[in-house]
Amino acid sequence: MTRQQIEEKVRNFLIEDLEIEPEKIAPDARLKADLDIDSLDFVDIVVIVERDFGFKIKPETMAGITTLAEFCDYIETKVA
């Protein structure tokens, strides 16, 4: 899976599943501060990533990820 495919999947689930406004989604967007992702959303993200990418994210891993680019970087390391 290419980086572009990862970013596209992430963008789609942020818009469709978490109802984040498309104009807010940028690589440097901070998950909590800019995208308003809260702890319940993080639970949804864990489920969505498992469904869409085929691996599990540990909650402590998500705690260290602050931006959308870092999130995509992490996914890329797991699916590469």
FENJOQUI-V100185 format. One line per field, one symbol per residue. ss: DSSP state (A for helix, B for strand, O for the rest). phi: phi as a letter, one per 40 degrees, with the letter a starting at -180 (. if undefined). Layout:
ss = ???
phi = ???
This chain:
ss = OOAAAAAAAAAAAAAAOOOOOAAAOOOOOBOOOOOOOOAAAAAAAAAAAAAAAOOOOOAAAAAOOOBAAAAAAAAAAAAO
phi = .cdcccccccdccccccbfccdcccadcccdccccfcbcccccccdccccccbgacbcdcccccbbbcccccdcdcccbc
